[in-house]
Amino acid sequence: MVNPLLYEYAKIFDFDLGILSFEKKVFPLNYIINSQKAGTIIAMFSLMCYFDNFSLGAWVYLALHGSYGIKILF
């Protein structure tokens, strides 16, 4: 049995538990998560430009997290 408070939490945050769907979703949750991962490369490069930080660590972070996001798209 699932805790009833978990259902209330799911209703508040519009989250599908996989057990019970509260309403029809426009996009599946995995599409939203994957698009956020793919947007990491844009967000990270924007932060690098804003803070004028093009150090090796910033490039490595961009390469690791950005390439993971691109991999998901394809």
N, C-alpha and C positions, 0 to 999 in steps of 0.2 A: 504494500500500500504506500502511496506517495503522500508525503506531508501536505496537508491542505494549504499551509502557508506558501509552499512552493508554487502552487497554482495562482495565488494572489500576486506573488512576485512576478510571475510570468505575464499576468494580465497588465500590471502596471508598466512593465518594460516592453510589452508587445513581443514576447519571446515564445517561440514554439518549443514545447518540451519534447516533442516527438511522440508523446503519449496521447496528447489531446490538443487539437488545433482550435484556437479560439476564434479565428476568422481567417479568411483567405488572404494570403500574403501576396504582395505585388512581385517581390523578388525573393528567391530562397536566401536563407541566411548565409550560405556559403558564397554566393555571388557578392554580397556586401563585404564579407571578410576578405575575399580574394582581391576585390578592387581596392580595398584599403592597403593591402600588401603591395599591389602594383603601384599605388600612388606614393609609396615610400621613396622611390628614386627621385620623383619630382620634389617632394617635400624636403628631402635631405639636401639636394643640390640647391634648392632655394635658401635653405638655412646656411649652407656654405657661402653662398653669395652675400647674404645679408650680413653675416658676421665676418666676412672676408677671411675665412679660415679654409685654406686649401692644403692643410697639412696631410702627411701620409696617413695618419689615423682617420681623418675625415674621408679620404678617398677609399681607404679599406672598408670603412663602415658603409659608404655608398655602394661599393662594389658588392659586398656580401649581401646586404639587405635589398638593394635594388635588383640584383640579378635573381634573387629568390622571387621577387614580385613579378619580374618579367617571365620567369619560368612557369609561373602559374597561368599566365595568359595564354601560353602556347601549350 
